[in-house]
Amino acid sequence: MPFEVPKRIDVTRAKEICKQLLAQSFDFCIGLLAEFTAEQMDKLYDVGWFERPKITGRELVLGMFTRTAHHRGQAEVYLRANGIRPAYRF
């Protein structure tokens, strides 16, 4: 990662720091996507998943995307259950 995660976070700045780290993480990953070659996307990678020990780079990226979408949905439900309306843009 090109950025450092603090070992301790001041509680008064926790929300701000978490949002900053999340944005940096997404920006870093999105930047890497542009660098993948067709060869890397077609290559088989050992993942050891149940009944799928190997997948292509494309399947791996798609799996990460759907996993992120799943967790985003969970976070949105949690926020709404606590009376917070999520505000985001695509």
Order of alpha helices (4+ residues) and beta strands (2+ residues): alpha-alpha-beta-beta-alpha
